[in-house]
Amino acid sequence: MKPINKLNVQDEFVGFYLLKELNLRQTNSTPPKDYFDIVLSDSSGQISAKYWDVTIQDKETFLPMQLVKIQGFVHSYRDQAQVKISKMRKAKDEDGVSLTDFVRSAPIRPVDLLHTIKLTMNDITDPQIRLIVQHCVSKVEEKLMHYPAAKTFHHAYFAGLAYHIVRMLELGDFLCKQRPFLNPDLLKAGIILHDIAKPEEMIAQMGIVTDYSNHGKLIGHIVLANNWIVEAAIQNDISLDSELILGLQHLVLSHHNLGEWGSPVQPQTAEAVALHYIDTMDAKLQMVEDALDTTAETETWTPMIRGLDNKAIYRLKL
């Protein structure tokens, strides 16, 4: 069975894959016909697929997050590889395949990622900042072991959020040594807290987001995290008018930088500026890494990356 990142245009193949996304659509023909618009995935990546002439039985049989055995053909559609599925059935117990074998995961064990986050959190020297961060982390500690950082853009896999935080902490540690005017406690706290409410914003199974929660749709992770900071301050008798709370709130509220990206304010403290660019750098480099890792080695260009202004990445022949 070929992993997805080894599939090439003109390949005919048979194998087991995960229905990461499955949506019922209709063709523009007269009369319209039902078909499935699918995203197939495995631990190596994902690929768009179509299953035509869907029957009533198919609609009752196939659901997102199912393992299926398919027979398919890879063709090029708008300069990107796409699978035309000719046969598909649900995986059976006797097939000997497990959902965990088809889920992409962070390259570091989740338990080690969480350990690093907690060590950093407990190393924060300011006791009030440490209390705030401990309060917020405790609300999602179990989910940090498996939640992704996003649905599609970056670190969209098992334990992706914890991996994103740890990689950012590494960048933050370097910057604090290079730029001593930055407050290490504030920057560490901002890195840990900036996406800490993502697990409450998204509904995910095995690192794959299936939907956004009501809180995610109506409030969003930025405001949720800001509320948790206020909640922690009240519980620990820390004045809401203190510079410390103001600084932590500003870090969370400004880290997306622009209103159209979800931030009500732009970064206006040294640590907030650093946090925004650390977050952006890690997210965008991860998009590049993921695109290269999940594109067949025979392909010179990756598919277009939405988070990089729909630019593809060229694989230099060095």
N, C-alpha and C positions, 0 to 999 in steps of 0.2 A: 504494500500500500504506500502510495507516495504522499509525503507531507505536503501541505499546501504551498509552502515556499519553494518546493521543487517542481510544481506544476508549470508547464510551459504551453504556450499557444500551440494548438494542433494535437495536444495529448488526449488520448482516450484512456480512461482509468476507471477502476472500481475500488471502493474503499469505504471506511467508516469515518464519519465526520459529525460535528456538532451543529445543530441548527441554532446558531447564535441569534439570528433574527429571522422571522418568518411573517410576511405580511401578504394578505390576500388582495390581489389587484384585478383589474379588468382591462382587457385590450381595447383599442380604439375601433375595432372592427364592428361590423353590423351583421348579426347581433354581437354584442361584446361577449368575450369568453373569459372565464376566471383563470388566473394563474398565480403561482406563488413567487413573490419577490423575496429572495433568500440571501442571507449572509452565512456561508459555511465557515467553520473555524476548526482549528486543532491547536496543539501547543506551539506550532511554528508560525501561525498567522491566520489570516482570513481572506476570503475571496467572495465576490458577488456571484450569485447563481440565479437561474430562472428554471421553474418547473411549470411547463405549459399544460393546458387542457386539464385543469384540476377538477376532480369529480367530487360529488357530495361525500363519498367515503373518505377521500383525501382530506377534506376539510375537518372531518371528525377524527382523523387518525393522527395528523401531524401538528405538532405544537412547538413553540420556541423552547430551547434548552433540552431538546431530545437528541439522542444519538441515533443516527440513521446510516444505513448502507446505501450507497448510491452508485449508479453507473452514469458517467458523464463524459462530456467533451469540452475541452477548453478552446474558446475562440476569442478573437479580439473585438471589443465593442468600445468605440470612441477611444481607441488607443490604450485600452486597459483590458486585462484578461478577465474573462467572464465564463462561467460554467453553464452549459446547457445540460440539464439533468434529464436523462431518458428513462431511468428507472430509480425508484426510491422505496425503501421499506424501513420500518422501525428496527432498531437493533434488538436482538433477543438475548436472553441469559446465556444460551449456549454459544453465542458469538465470542464470549470471553473478553468483552471490552468494557471499560469503566469510564464514567464521566470524567474522573480526575485525570485520566490519561490525555484528555483532549482540551484541557484548560491551560492557557498560557499563564505563567507565574513569574513573579519577580525573581531575579537571578540569585537573591540572597534569601535564606530561610526566614519566614515571617517571625519566628520566635527571636531570631537574632536582630531583626530590624526593630522589633518592639523593645528589646533589651537596650539597644543603642539609644532609642528615643527616651526611655525612662532614665538611663544613666545621665544623658544630657540634661533632662528636666531636673533631676535631683542635684546636678552640679551647678545650677543657677544660684548665684551667691545671695542675691536679694531675696529675703524670705517672703516678702509679699508677692513678688513676681512668681516665685516658685509655687506658692499656694494657688495663685490664679491658674497657672499652667496645669498643676496637678488636678485641680477641680475639673477643668475642661477635658483633659485626657481621660480621666476616670469615667466620663460619660460614654465614651466610645472605645474603651480599651480593647474589649473583645473583638469588636468589628475591625479594628486596625490590623488584626491578624489576617484579614482576607479581603478587605474592601479595595476596589480600584480608586484611582485619583479622579477619573472622569469616565464618561460613557464611551467616548470615541477619541478625543483629542490627544491625550498623553497619559502614559502609565495606566492604560485601560485594561488591567489584568489583575489576577489574584495577588493581593498584598501590594498593589501598585501605589496606593496612597502612602503606606509606611515607607516604601522604597523611595518615593519622591521626597518625603520629609528628610530621610537620612542623607540622601544625596545633597539636598539643600543645606543641611547642617554642615556637611563637609566643605561646601563652598563658603558658607558663612564663617566657619572657623578660619579658613585661609584669609578672607577679607578682613576679619578683625585683627589678624596679625599684621597684615599689610597696611591697614588703615586704622591706627590706634584711636582715632577720634570716635569710632563706632563703639557703642555700648554693647558688650558681648551678651549680657543678660537680656537686654531688650531684643536683640537680633535673634538669639536662640528662641526666645518666647514667641516672637513673631513668626518664625519659621514653623514651629510646632503648631501654633494656633491658626495660621492663615487658612488652612483647609480642614481644620479639625472637625467641622460640622458636616463635611461631605457625606459621612455615613448616614446622617439624618436627612440629607437632601435626596439621596438616591436609594433605589431598591435594587439590591444586587444579590446574585446567587453565584457562588464559585468565581467571584471576580468579574462577572458579566452583569452590567446594568440592564435591567429589563424595563424600568420606568423611573420616574421621579416621584417622590412622596408628595403628599399634599403640602407639607411644610416646605419641601424643596420647590414646588411650583409657585407657592403663594408668598414665601418669605425668602428662601435661598440661604446658602451656607454662610455667606458673609454676614448677614444680619443675625442669623442664628448664633454664630460664634461671638459676635458683639454682645448679644444678649447673655451668653454664658459668662462672659467676662464681668458684666454687671452683676449677675447672679452670684458669682464667686466673691466679688468684692463685698456685697451685702452680707453674705454668710460669714465672711472673715473680718467684718467690721473695718473694712478699708474704705476710706472716703471716696465717693464717686467723683469728687471735685479734685482729687489728687492728680499731680502730673503723671504719676505712674499709670493710673487707669486711663487717663487721656492718651498717653503714649501707646498703650497696648491696644486700645480701641482704634486709634488712628492706623496702626500697623495692619490690622485686619480689614478695616473699611477702605483702605487705599491701595491694597496690594494688586488689584487688577488695573489700577492707574486711570482708566477712563470710564465715564458713565455708560457708554455703549458696551463695555466689557463687564459691567456690574458694580463698579466702584462708585459710591456717592461722592467721594472726594479723591483728589490726586495726592500722591506722596509729598509731604511737606516737613518731614523730619529726616535726619540723616539715615536712621535705621529703616525708615519706611522706603526711602529711595533704594537702599541696598536690598531690602526684601523684594521689592518689585522686580528688580533686574536679576536677582538670584532665581526667583520663581520662573521668570521668563526664560532665562538661559537654560535651566534644567528641563523645563517643559519642551522647549523647541529642540534642544539637542536630543531629547528622548524621542521626539517625533521622527527625527532623522535616523536615529539608531534603529527604531522600530521598523521604519520603512525599508531600510537596507537589510535588516534581518529577515523580514517577511517577504522580500522580493526574490524571485528565483535568481540564482547566481548567474544564469545565462543572460539575464536582462540587464541592459546598460543603464536604463533609467528606472527609477521607482515610479509608482503611480503618483499623481498629484497629491500633495499634502495640504489639506484644508487649513490647518493651523499655520502654514507657512505661505499664506496668500495664494494657495493653489499652485505652488511651484513644485516641480518634481526634482529629485536629487540625482545627479549624474555620478555613476560609479567610475572613478578614475582608474585607468588601466596602468597601474604602477607595479 
